[in-house]
Amino acid sequence: MLTREHRCGRSEEQEPEPGLSPKKAGSGRWLRNGCKWKMEEPEEPANGGQSLPPVYIYSPEYVSMCDSLAKVPKRASMVHSLIEAYALHKQMRDEASGFCYLNDAVLGILRLRRKFDRILYVDLDLHHGDGTGDVSDVGLGKGRYYSVNVPIQDGIQDEKYYHICESVLKEVYIAFNPKAVVLQLGADTIAGDPMCSFNMTPVGIGKCLKYILQWQLATLILGGGGYNLANTARCWTYLTGVILGKTLSSEIPDHEFFTAYGPDYVLEITPSCRPDRNEPHRVQQILNYIKEEKWSVGFGAQYFCLGKGGEKTEGSRNLKHVV
């Protein structure tokens, strides 16, 4: 995946990460699947302090590792192969500066905490972290009022999802005033996923991504769930294009996994006929509850999840102890 580079100054010197050349380690932020966010700044800014292009760094070893560890075999290979087929990796080739592998949003937040006082973690995966995912789940102990959960029922589509996401993130941004963002973009919300819950397309997730990127904050972007291989690759490739500001061809380019995209062989995903069970009055009740709540504005990490409601989940991204 990718990060949005942001001109925000050089941090203190750090010990090189395992597997990194000391000459290339320095100060940085890393993503899963062999991606690094390069934070170092030249002595004289070349572009007046504007955001820099994202960095995408490919490592066959780490893609192989992801393939072996993922719940769905070959998922990392399919995602990278489609990104490569669209030649998106070439957009960042000159910016390469080393890589490392992280598989946990919490570790990314802890790393960012070395430089930024307030980190906002936005989880747009289907599942919440540990807990019920109910709107009343606002955190525990020191983390109370640092968590915002939005429970969503089956069948939601792009327009309504984005409306909820924008409405809540607007309130969260004002209340918490984040200095950096960790954004997790699961593809298990997409129509056709075996989880058979939401009914979205990459376009809806892309609108949420654009909304967050327009804050112009340091943003670290992670993958997440996604168990329909072809649609997961479609989704993350489309989102890579969004980050780069590229409009991608509808036709899937010829590449190693081309036959997996039949019978239409296009990038777009069409929603199914699944009914939307999110009643407008219930959605409004949730939005009103969140708007009226007194969220914490202290230092630390704040958690926002827009996921499936009404069930207990055992997620791996539990942020209760990160504050």
Helices and strands as residue ranges (DSSP letters): E 3-4, H 22-25, E 28-31, E 35-38, H 60-69, H 75-85, G 88-95, H 105-112, E 118-123, G 141-143, E 147-152, H 158-176, E 180-184, H 202-213, E 218-222, H 229-244, G 258-261, H 280-292, E 300-308
